[in-house]
């Protein structure tokens, strides 16, 4: 996770090329919201900008494999 100048966050995660992953966020580690479902590209990195990050005093992220 990389802080941006506008206080939002850039999330960069690595995965297996061609696999489908869910990028999820939580404010409390108990309730997770899927931000995006993505197929990992050839470079094995998923990059998204969380433009809602400024709405939360803290934010947690995880990468989950799709079933």
N, CA, C and O atoms as a GROMACS GRO file, in nm:
protein
  268
    1UNK      N    1   0.084  -0.115   0.000
    1UNK     CA    2   0.000   0.000   0.000
    1UNK      C    3   0.090   0.124   0.000
    1UNK      O    4   0.183   0.135   0.079
    2UNK      N    5   0.058   0.214  -0.090
    2UNK     CA    6   0.138   0.336  -0.105
    2UNK      C    7   0.047   0.456  -0.084
    2UNK      O    8  -0.054   0.469  -0.154
    3UNK      N    9   0.080   0.547   0.011
    3UNK     CA   10  -0.002   0.668   0.026
    3UNK      C   11   0.019   0.762  -0.092
    3UNK      O   12   0.131   0.781  -0.139
    4UNK      N   13  -0.090   0.820  -0.140
    4UNK     CA   14  -0.084   0.916  -0.250
    4UNK      C   15  -0.091   1.058  -0.193
    4UNK      O   16  -0.128   1.077  -0.077
    5UNK      N   17  -0.057   1.155  -0.272
    5UNK     CA   18  -0.055   1.295  -0.227
    5UNK      C   19  -0.191   1.342  -0.177
    5UNK      O   20  -0.198   1.426  -0.088
    6UNK      N   21  -0.300   1.289  -0.234
    6UNK     CA   22  -0.435   1.330  -0.194
    6UNK      C   23  -0.489   1.249  -0.076
    6UNK      O   24  -0.608   1.256  -0.046
    7UNK      N   25  -0.402   1.173  -0.008
    7UNK     CA   26  -0.433   1.090   0.109
    7UNK      C   27  -0.507   0.962   0.074
    7UNK      O   28  -0.541   0.886   0.165
    8UNK      N   29  -0.534   0.935  -0.053
    8UNK     CA   30  -0.588   0.806  -0.092
    8UNK      C   31  -0.473   0.706  -0.094
    8UNK      O   32  -0.360   0.741  -0.060
    9UNK      N   33  -0.500   0.584  -0.133
    9UNK     CA   34  -0.398   0.480  -0.129
    9UNK      C   35  -0.390   0.406  -0.262
    9UNK      O   36  -0.491   0.382  -0.328
   10UNK      N   37  -0.267   0.371  -0.299
   10UNK     CA   38  -0.244   0.282  -0.413
   10UNK      C   39  -0.212   0.145  -0.354
   10UNK      O   40  -0.122   0.132  -0.271
   11UNK      N   41  -0.285   0.044  -0.398
   11UNK     CA   42  -0.265  -0.092  -0.351
   11UNK      C   43  -0.199  -0.170  -0.463
   11UNK      O   44  -0.251  -0.176  -0.574
   12UNK      N   45  -0.085  -0.232  -0.432
   12UNK     CA   46  -0.014  -0.315  -0.529
   12UNK      C   47   0.000  -0.453  -0.466
   12UNK      O   48   0.050  -0.466  -0.355
   13UNK      N   49  -0.045  -0.556  -0.538
   13UNK     CA   50  -0.039  -0.692  -0.488
   13UNK      C   51   0.015  -0.785  -0.596
   13UNK      O   52  -0.008  -0.764  -0.715
   14UNK      N   53   0.085  -0.887  -0.553
   14UNK     CA   54   0.141  -0.986  -0.646
   14UNK      C   55   0.056  -1.112  -0.642
   14UNK      O   56   0.002  -1.149  -0.538
   15UNK      N   57   0.045  -1.176  -0.756
   15UNK     CA   58  -0.028  -1.302  -0.765
   15UNK      C   59   0.027  -1.385  -0.878
   15UNK      O   60   0.127  -1.350  -0.940
   16UNK      N   61  -0.039  -1.497  -0.905
   16UNK     CA   62   0.002  -1.588  -1.012
   16UNK      C   63  -0.061  -1.541  -1.142
   16UNK      O   64  -0.183  -1.522  -1.149
   17UNK      N   65   0.019  -1.523  -1.245
   17UNK     CA   66  -0.029  -1.478  -1.376
   17UNK      C   67  -0.145  -1.565  -1.424
   17UNK      O   68  -0.136  -1.687  -1.423
   18UNK      N   69  -0.254  -1.499  -1.466
   18UNK     CA   70  -0.370  -1.568  -1.521
   18UNK      C   71  -0.472  -1.611  -1.417
   18UNK      O   72  -0.584  -1.647  -1.454
   19UNK      N   73  -0.439  -1.608  -1.289
   19UNK     CA   74  -0.533  -1.644  -1.183
   19UNK      C   75  -0.624  -1.525  -1.152
   19UNK      O   76  -0.586  -1.410  -1.173
   20UNK      N   77  -0.744  -1.553  -1.100
   20UNK     CA   78  -0.840  -1.450  -1.066
   20UNK      C   79  -0.833  -1.424  -0.915
   20UNK      O   80  -0.837  -1.518  -0.835
   21UNK      N   81  -0.823  -1.296  -0.879
   21UNK     CA   82  -0.814  -1.256  -0.738
   21UNK      C   83  -0.915  -1.147  -0.707
   21UNK      O   84  -0.956  -1.072  -0.795
   22UNK      N   85  -0.955  -1.140  -0.580
   22UNK     CA   86  -1.039  -1.034  -0.530
   22UNK      C   87  -0.949  -0.943  -0.447
   22UNK      O   88  -0.877  -0.990  -0.360
   23UNK      N   89  -0.952  -0.813  -0.475
   23UNK     CA   90  -0.884  -0.716  -0.390
   23UNK      C   91  -0.989  -0.664  -0.294
   23UNK      O   92  -1.090  -0.607  -0.336
   24UNK      N   93  -0.967  -0.685  -0.164
   24UNK     CA   94  -1.066  -0.652  -0.064
   24UNK      C   95  -1.012  -0.550   0.036
   24UNK      O   96  -0.891  -0.542   0.059
   25UNK      N   97  -1.104  -0.473   0.095
   25UNK     CA   98  -1.068  -0.372   0.195
   25UNK      C   99  -1.160  -0.387   0.315
   25UNK      O  100  -1.274  -0.432   0.303
   26UNK      N  101  -1.108  -0.347   0.432
   26UNK     CA  102  -1.185  -0.354   0.555
   26UNK      C  103  -1.145  -0.238   0.646
   26UNK      O  104  -1.031  -0.193   0.643
   27UNK      N  105  -1.239  -0.191   0.726
   27UNK     CA  106  -1.206  -0.088   0.825
   27UNK      C  107  -1.182  -0.149   0.962
   27UNK      O  108  -1.134  -0.081   1.053
   28UNK      N  109  -1.215  -0.281   0.979
   28UNK     CA  110  -1.206  -0.341   1.112
   28UNK      C  111  -1.156  -0.486   1.113
   28UNK      O  112  -1.158  -0.549   1.219
   29UNK      N  113  -1.112  -0.539   1.003
   29UNK     CA  114  -1.063  -0.677   0.988
   29UNK      C  115  -1.172  -0.782   1.006
   29UNK      O  116  -1.143  -0.902   0.998
   30UNK      N  117  -1.295  -0.742   1.030
   30UNK     CA  118  -1.405  -0.837   1.046
   30UNK      C  119  -1.498  -0.839   0.925
   30UNK      O  120  -1.556  -0.943   0.892
   31UNK      N  121  -1.513  -0.726   0.859
   31UNK     CA  122  -1.604  -0.714   0.746
   31UNK      C  123  -1.524  -0.670   0.623
   31UNK      O  124  -1.466  -0.561   0.621
   32UNK      N  125  -1.522  -0.755   0.522
   32UNK     CA  126  -1.442  -0.728   0.402
   32UNK      C  127  -1.532  -0.695   0.284
   32UNK      O  128  -1.634  -0.760   0.263
   33UNK      N  129  -1.493  -0.594   0.208
   33UNK     CA  130  -1.565  -0.550   0.089
   33UNK      C  131  -1.475  -0.572  -0.032
   33UNK      O  132  -1.360  -0.526  -0.033
   34UNK      N  133  -1.526  -0.640  -0.133
   34UNK     CA  134  -1.448  -0.660  -0.255
   34UNK      C  135  -1.448  -0.531  -0.335
   34UNK      O  136  -1.554  -0.481  -0.375
   35UNK      N  137  -1.329  -0.478  -0.359
   35UNK     CA  138  -1.313  -0.354  -0.435
   35UNK      C  139  -1.310  -0.383  -0.584
   35UNK      O  140  -1.362  -0.306  -0.665
   36UNK      N  141  -1.247  -0.494  -0.620
   36UNK     CA  142  -1.231  -0.529  -0.761
   36UNK      C  143  -1.199  -0.678  -0.773
   36UNK      O  144  -1.134  -0.736  -0.685
   37UNK      N  145  -1.245  -0.740  -0.880
   37UNK     CA  146  -1.206  -0.876  -0.915
   37UNK      C  147  -1.118  -0.863  -1.037
   37UNK      O  148  -1.155  -0.797  -1.135
   38UNK      N  149  -1.001  -0.924  -1.033
   38UNK     CA  150  -0.903  -0.899  -1.138
   38UNK      C  151  -0.828  -1.025  -1.174
   38UNK      O  152  -0.798  -1.108  -1.088
   39UNK      N  153  -0.796  -1.039  -1.302
   39UNK     CA  154  -0.706  -1.144  -1.348
   39UNK      C  155  -0.566  -1.087  -1.347
   39UNK      O  156  -0.542  -0.978  -1.400
   40UNK      N  157  -0.473  -1.159  -1.286
   40UNK     CA  158  -0.336  -1.110  -1.275
   40UNK      C  159  -0.272  -1.108  -1.414
   40UNK      O  160  -0.273  -1.209  -1.484
   41UNK      N  161  -0.216  -0.992  -1.454
   41UNK     CA  162  -0.151  -0.981  -1.584
   41UNK      C  163  -0.014  -1.050  -1.585
   41UNK      O  164   0.028  -1.107  -1.484
   42UNK      N  165   0.051  -1.045  -1.698
   42UNK     CA  166   0.180  -1.113  -1.718
   42UNK      C  167   0.285  -1.070  -1.618
   42UNK      O  168   0.368  -1.152  -1.579
   43UNK      N  169   0.285  -0.944  -1.575
   43UNK     CA  170   0.388  -0.898  -1.482
   43UNK      C  171   0.361  -0.940  -1.337
   43UNK      O  172   0.438  -0.907  -1.247
   44UNK      N  173   0.251  -1.014  -1.314
   44UNK     CA  174   0.213  -1.070  -1.184
   44UNK      C  175   0.174  -0.966  -1.079
   44UNK      O  176   0.171  -0.998  -0.960
   45UNK      N  177   0.145  -0.841  -1.119
   45UNK     CA  178   0.108  -0.737  -1.024
   45UNK      C  179  -0.031  -0.681  -1.054
   45UNK      O  180  -0.066  -0.654  -1.169
   46UNK      N  181  -0.108  -0.664  -0.948
   46UNK     CA  182  -0.237  -0.596  -0.956
   46UNK      C  183  -0.217  -0.461  -0.889
   46UNK      O  184  -0.166  -0.454  -0.778
   47UNK      N  185  -0.256  -0.354  -0.956
   47UNK     CA  186  -0.244  -0.220  -0.899
   47UNK      C  187  -0.378  -0.150  -0.909
   47UNK      O  188  -0.436  -0.139  -1.017
   48UNK      N  189  -0.429  -0.101  -0.794
   48UNK     CA  190  -0.552  -0.021  -0.795
   48UNK      C  191  -0.532   0.101  -0.705
   48UNK      O  192  -0.450   0.098  -0.613
   49UNK      N  193  -0.607   0.205  -0.732
   49UNK     CA  194  -0.609   0.323  -0.646
   49UNK      C  195  -0.739   0.319  -0.566
   49UNK      O  196  -0.848   0.313  -0.623
   50UNK      N  197  -0.727   0.322  -0.432
   50UNK     CA  198  -0.844   0.323  -0.345
   50UNK      C  199  -0.881   0.468  -0.319
   50UNK      O  200  -0.825   0.533  -0.230
   51UNK      N  201  -0.975   0.519  -0.397
   51UNK     CA  202  -1.016   0.658  -0.386
   51UNK      C  203  -1.111   0.683  -0.270
   51UNK      O  204  -1.149   0.797  -0.243
   52UNK      N  205  -1.150   0.576  -0.200
   52UNK     CA  206  -1.236   0.590  -0.081
   52UNK      C  207  -1.154   0.587   0.048
   52UNK      O  208  -1.211   0.598   0.156
   53UNK      N  209  -1.024   0.572   0.038
   53UNK     CA  210  -0.939   0.558   0.158
   53UNK      C  211  -0.950   0.676   0.253
   53UNK      O  212  -0.938   0.658   0.374
   54UNK      N  213  -0.973   0.795   0.201
   54UNK     CA  214  -0.981   0.912   0.289
   54UNK      C  215  -1.108   0.913   0.374
   54UNK      O  216  -1.120   0.994   0.466
   55UNK      N  217  -1.202   0.825   0.344
   55UNK     CA  218  -1.327   0.816   0.422
   55UNK      C  219  -1.311   0.735   0.550
   55UNK      O  220  -1.405   0.726   0.629
   56UNK      N  221  -1.194   0.676   0.572
   56UNK     CA  222  -1.173   0.587   0.686
   56UNK      C  223  -1.048   0.629   0.763
   56UNK      O  224  -0.947   0.664   0.703
   57UNK      N  225  -1.055   0.625   0.898
   57UNK     CA  226  -0.935   0.658   0.976
   57UNK      C  227  -0.826   0.554   0.959
   57UNK      O  228  -0.707   0.586   0.971
   58UNK      N  229  -0.863   0.430   0.931
   58UNK     CA  230  -0.767   0.325   0.896
   58UNK      C  231  -0.835   0.228   0.801
   58UNK      O  232  -0.957   0.213   0.801
   59UNK      N  233  -0.753   0.162   0.720
   59UNK     CA  234  -0.806   0.075   0.616
   59UNK      C  235  -0.707  -0.039   0.599
   59UNK      O  236  -0.586  -0.018   0.594
   60UNK      N  237  -0.759  -0.161   0.590
   60UNK     CA  238  -0.679  -0.281   0.571
   60UNK      C  239  -0.711  -0.341   0.435
   60UNK      O  240  -0.822  -0.326   0.385
   61UNK      N  241  -0.613  -0.408   0.376
   61UNK     CA  242  -0.631  -0.468   0.243
   61UNK      C  243  -0.586  -0.613   0.245
   61UNK      O  244  -0.498  -0.653   0.321
   62UNK      N  245  -0.651  -0.691   0.156
   62UNK     CA  246  -0.606  -0.829   0.136
   62UNK      C  247  -0.637  -0.870  -0.008
   62UNK      O  248  -0.724  -0.813  -0.074
   63UNK      N  249  -0.564  -0.970  -0.053
   63UNK     CA  250  -0.582  -1.029  -0.184
   63UNK      C  251  -0.632  -1.171  -0.161
   63UNK      O  252  -0.565  -1.250  -0.094
   64UNK      N  253  -0.748  -1.205  -0.215
   64UNK     CA  254  -0.807  -1.338  -0.196
   64UNK      C  255  -0.824  -1.405  -0.331
   64UNK      O  256  -0.868  -1.342  -0.427
   65UNK      N  257  -0.789  -1.532  -0.339
   65UNK     CA  258  -0.807  -1.608  -0.463
   65UNK      C  259  -0.955  -1.634  -0.485
   65UNK      O  260  -1.025  -1.672  -0.392
   66UNK      N  261  -1.002  -1.615  -0.608
   66UNK     CA  262  -1.143  -1.644  -0.642
   66UNK      C  263  -1.160  -1.794  -0.650
   66UNK      O  264  -1.067  -1.866  -0.686
   67UNK      N  265  -1.278  -1.840  -0.618
   67UNK     CA  266  -1.307  -1.985  -0.621
   67UNK      C  267  -1.340  -2.031  -0.760
   67UNK      O  268  -1.367  -2.149  -0.780
   0.00000   0.00000   0.00000
